Amino acid sequence: MKASRRSFMMLSASACASLAALSFSRVAQADPQKVNESDADAAKLGYVEVASKVDKAKYSNYAAGQECSNCSLYQGKEGDAYGGCTLFGTKVVAAHGWCASYSNF
């Protein structure tokens, strides 16, 4: 049985799509790393996992009600316990957290 060029191309495209889907599903299943309050970048920004624990003497710009979940830099969905933040790359922050870069614009 002689395979045509068209059959070969369709089989190749199908194989590539399958490999890409498998690779994507493995990445999607990986748990993202959480930002630790003691991380150097987090400490510089005064990041805390619970906004009510902000050192108000040190961060006078903090106001009650400010949380990562309502910050314009937060990339999580409503209701998520953790979500992405443009400041921390691939790590995730607590939705009820806070840092000195809080912005609600």
N, C-alpha and C positions, 0 to 999 in steps of 0.2 A: 504494500500500500504506500503510495507516494504522497507525501504531504505537500500541499501547496503553500506558497508564500503567504497567502491570506490566512490560512489556518495557523501557520506559525506566528504571525503577527497577533492574531486574536488570542492565542494561547499565551504568548508573552505578556500582552496587556493584562490578561486575566491574572496571571501569576504575580505581576507587579502590584496590582490592586490588592490582591490577597495579602501579600507581604506587608504592604503599607497599612492595611486595616489591622493586621496582627500587631504590628509595631505600635500603632496608635493606641490600641486597647491596652497594651502593657504599660505605656506611659500614663494613660488615664487612670489606671488602677493604683499607681504609686501614690502613697500618701505624701503630700507636700510637707516640707519641714516648717515647723512653727518658729517664729522669731522668739528668741529668748531675751528676757529683759536685761541679762548681763552681756549680751552680744555688744561688741564695741559700737557699731552703728546705732543700735537701739538705745544704748546708754547715753550716747551723745544727744539723741533726740528726746530723751526722757520717757521712752516708751514704757508703758505699764499695761498689763493684760486686763486690769480692771480700772476704768477711768476714775472711779471714786478714790482710788489710792494715789492720785497725783499729788506730788509735793507742791501744794499751793503757794508756799513761800518762795520756792525756787522757780515755779512756772506760773507767774501771775496772769498770763494770758489764758489760762484754763478757765472755762465757765461750765457750770453744771449743765448736763445734757449733751456735752460734746463727747462723741465716741467715734471710733474708727468707722463703724457702720454708717454714720451720716457725714463722713468726711468725703470730700470730692476726690481724694486720692485712693479711696477704698474700691476694690474691684470685686468684692464678693456679692452674692445675691442676698436679697432680703430674707432674713430668717436663718442664714448660715451662721454657725458659731465662729468660723474663721474664714478669712478671704484674703485675696491678694492685695498688695499695696504697691504702688509705683515706686516707693522709696526702698523697698526691701527685695526687689528682684523676684526670685522664684519662691521665696519664703512667704508664709501667710501670717497675718496678724489676727488677734482676737477682735471679734466684732464689737465687744464692749471695752476694748482697749482705748488708749489715747497716746499721742506723742505731740511734741512741741510744733510739729509741722502741720497740725490740724488746720484744715481749710474747708469752708463750706460754700465755696463759690461755684 
